[in-house]
Amino acid sequence: MQNLLRTSWISLLLTLVSCNSGNDKTSVVYSAYQFDQKVIEKLPIYDSLAIEILGKFQLFLNSVDKNDGYQAFRYMPNSYEAEVFKRLPQNVGNNINRYFNALGQDFVYGFDLFKDSTIKIYIRTYSSEKTLIDIEENLSYFPKGLQIRRREFPVKDTILNTHWQYWARFKKQGLF
């Protein structure tokens, strides 16, 4: 019985150590990460995109399934996920896609519009083959310009101005 208990404790300890070593890699990548200056330079285009999205706010929310717990309009034209909108609602116009084209595929691949009128813009996701860490870069737009909450590890952020927060999430590859 004691051997079985000892073996269980050793297995638990090894699991915790291996999880911690992955966290150490994440911490190293997190510490070394630098926000992309080109994203910051394109902030006027992101501003125009946000204004265009908010100008059609009700049209977007009319498309959201009221039974969906997420309660957001998620637009990702190249997504394979079933719950993601691949087309814009009628009467939205082509300006949103025009801003997507102006930003380029390395600077936007989708957005979420939430019922409180905040917007999350998906910039890019990439993997580090060397460290096996995935990095997801995003911008959040807060139209009311109220306090922007700071994010904690494993998310790194920088507040660009009253309305914009640039942030990156770091996670070990293969997790979720």
C-alpha positions as CSV (number, residue, x, y, z in Angstrom):
1,M,0.0,0.0,0.0
2,Q,2.8,2.4,0.9
3,N,4.6,1.6,-2.4
4,L,1.4,2.4,-4.3
5,L,1.0,5.7,-2.4
6,R,4.6,6.6,-3.0
7,T,4.3,5.8,-6.7
8,S,1.2,8.0,-7.0
9,W,3.0,10.9,-5.3
10,I,6.0,10.5,-7.5
11,S,3.8,10.5,-10.6
12,L,2.0,13.6,-9.4
13,L,5.3,15.3,-8.7
14,L,6.7,14.4,-12.1
15,T,3.6,15.8,-13.8
16,L,3.8,19.0,-11.9
17,V,7.5,19.4,-12.7
18,S,6.9,18.7,-16.4
19,C,4.1,21.3,-16.5
20,N,6.3,23.8,-14.7
21,S,9.1,23.3,-17.3
22,G,6.6,24.1,-20.0
23,N,5.6,27.2,-18.0
24,D,9.3,28.2,-17.8
25,K,9.5,28.1,-21.6
26,T,6.4,30.2,-21.8
27,S,7.9,32.7,-19.3
28,V,11.1,33.0,-21.4
29,V,9.1,33.6,-24.6
30,Y,6.8,36.0,-22.7
31,S,9.7,38.0,-21.3
32,A,11.5,38.3,-24.7
33,Y,8.4,39.2,-26.6
34,Q,8.3,42.6,-28.3
35,F,5.1,44.1,-29.7
36,D,5.1,44.6,-33.4
37,Q,5.8,48.2,-34.2
38,K,4.1,47.8,-37.6
39,V,0.8,46.9,-35.9
40,I,1.1,50.1,-33.9
41,E,1.9,52.2,-37.0
42,K,-1.3,50.8,-38.6
43,L,-3.5,52.1,-35.7
44,P,-5.2,54.7,-37.8
45,I,-6.5,51.9,-40.1
46,Y,-7.6,49.9,-37.1
47,D,-9.4,53.0,-35.9
48,S,-11.2,53.3,-39.2
49,L,-12.1,49.6,-39.1
50,A,-13.5,50.0,-35.5
51,I,-15.6,53.1,-36.5
52,E,-17.0,51.2,-39.5
53,I,-17.9,48.2,-37.4
54,L,-19.5,50.3,-34.7
55,G,-21.5,52.2,-37.3
56,K,-23.2,48.9,-38.2
57,F,-23.5,47.7,-34.6
58,Q,-27.2,46.8,-34.7
59,L,-26.9,45.0,-38.0
60,F,-24.2,42.8,-36.6
61,L,-26.0,42.0,-33.3
62,N,-29.2,41.2,-35.3
63,S,-27.2,38.3,-36.8
64,V,-26.2,36.8,-33.4
65,D,-28.1,33.8,-32.1
66,K,-29.7,35.0,-28.8
67,N,-29.3,31.5,-27.4
68,D,-25.5,31.6,-27.9
69,G,-23.8,32.1,-24.6
70,Y,-20.9,34.0,-26.2
71,Q,-23.3,36.7,-27.5
72,A,-20.8,38.2,-30.0
73,F,-20.6,38.5,-33.7
74,R,-17.3,36.7,-34.7
75,Y,-16.3,37.4,-38.3
76,M,-13.4,35.4,-39.8
77,P,-13.8,35.0,-43.5
78,N,-11.2,32.2,-43.8
79,S,-12.3,30.2,-40.7
80,Y,-13.4,26.6,-40.8
81,E,-15.3,26.8,-37.5
82,A,-19.0,26.3,-37.8
83,E,-20.0,29.0,-35.3
84,V,-18.0,31.8,-37.0
85,F,-19.5,34.2,-39.5
86,K,-17.6,33.9,-42.8
87,R,-19.7,36.6,-44.5
88,L,-20.8,40.0,-43.4
89,P,-24.5,40.7,-42.9
90,Q,-26.4,42.4,-45.7
91,N,-26.3,46.2,-45.8
92,V,-22.9,46.3,-44.0
93,G,-21.1,47.3,-47.2
94,N,-17.7,46.6,-48.5
95,N,-15.7,49.0,-46.2
96,I,-14.9,46.4,-43.7
97,N,-13.3,44.1,-46.3
98,R,-11.6,47.2,-47.7
99,Y,-9.9,47.8,-44.3
100,F,-9.0,44.1,-44.0
101,N,-7.3,44.5,-47.4
102,A,-5.6,47.7,-46.4
103,L,-4.2,46.1,-43.3
104,G,-3.1,42.9,-45.1
105,Q,-3.4,39.3,-44.1
106,D,-0.5,39.5,-41.6
107,F,-2.3,42.2,-39.6
108,V,-5.9,41.0,-39.4
109,Y,-7.8,37.8,-39.8
110,G,-11.0,38.5,-38.0
111,F,-12.9,40.3,-35.2
112,D,-15.4,39.9,-32.5
113,L,-18.0,42.5,-31.8
114,F,-19.5,42.2,-28.3
115,K,-22.9,43.5,-27.1
116,D,-21.2,46.1,-24.9
117,S,-19.7,47.5,-28.1
118,T,-16.1,46.5,-27.4
119,I,-14.2,44.9,-30.3
120,K,-11.5,42.3,-30.4
121,I,-9.4,42.3,-33.5
122,Y,-7.5,39.1,-34.3
123,I,-4.1,40.1,-35.7
124,R,-2.2,36.9,-36.1
125,T,-1.4,33.6,-34.5
126,Y,2.0,31.9,-34.9
127,S,4.0,29.1,-33.4
128,S,7.6,29.0,-32.3
129,E,9.0,25.7,-33.5
130,K,12.1,26.2,-31.2
131,T,10.1,26.6,-28.0
132,L,6.8,25.0,-29.0
133,I,4.9,28.0,-27.7
134,D,1.9,29.5,-29.6
135,I,1.5,33.3,-29.6
136,E,-1.8,34.9,-30.4
137,E,-1.7,38.7,-31.1
138,N,-4.9,40.8,-30.7
139,L,-6.1,44.3,-30.4
140,S,-9.0,45.3,-28.2
141,Y,-11.0,48.5,-28.8
142,F,-12.9,50.1,-26.0
143,P,-15.2,52.8,-27.5
144,K,-16.1,54.4,-24.2
145,G,-12.5,54.9,-23.3
146,L,-13.0,53.7,-19.8
147,Q,-10.4,52.0,-17.7
148,I,-8.8,49.2,-19.7
149,R,-8.0,46.2,-17.4
150,R,-4.4,45.1,-17.4
151,R,-3.8,41.5,-18.3
152,E,-1.7,39.0,-16.4
153,F,0.6,36.1,-17.4
154,P,0.3,34.3,-19.7
155,V,-1.1,37.3,-21.5
156,K,1.2,40.4,-22.1
157,D,-0.3,43.8,-22.9
158,T,0.4,47.3,-23.7
159,I,-2.1,50.2,-23.7
160,L,-1.7,52.2,-26.8
161,N,-4.2,55.0,-26.0
162,T,-7.5,55.6,-24.4
163,H,-9.3,53.2,-26.7
164,W,-6.7,50.6,-27.7
165,Q,-5.0,47.7,-25.9
166,Y,-2.5,45.5,-27.8
167,W,-2.1,42.1,-26.2
168,A,-0.5,38.7,-26.8
169,R,-1.5,35.3,-25.3
170,F,1.3,32.7,-24.8
171,K,0.5,29.0,-24.5
172,K,2.3,25.7,-24.8
173,Q,1.5,24.0,-28.2
174,G,-1.1,21.3,-28.1
175,L,-3.0,22.8,-25.2
176,F,-6.6,23.4,-26.3
